[in-house]
């Protein structure tokens, strides 16, 4: 049986874009709609530049999980960040 995470072109494209963003060098000029949305969300987010690699790695794990569950496209980065903030606030409120 084939490995679904590596067979999906969406995952490969997403993974390549995330790696380029982490390295700081985007090497392409054409993007899919959801890749543009990711770039815009990242640009508009209030995430410090130094925190971006960590955030992007966590986001990539979430996207990978969603793809494995059969999602047709990744969740928006802004949605992921909102959930992460809520979870962080809930965790700090229980201490």
Buried (B, 14 or more C-beta within 10 A) or exposed (E): EEEEEEEBEBBEBBBBBBBEBBEEEBEEEEBBEBBEBBBEBBEEBEBEEEEBBEBBEEBBEBBBEBBEEEEEBBBBBBEBBEEBEEEEEEEEEEE
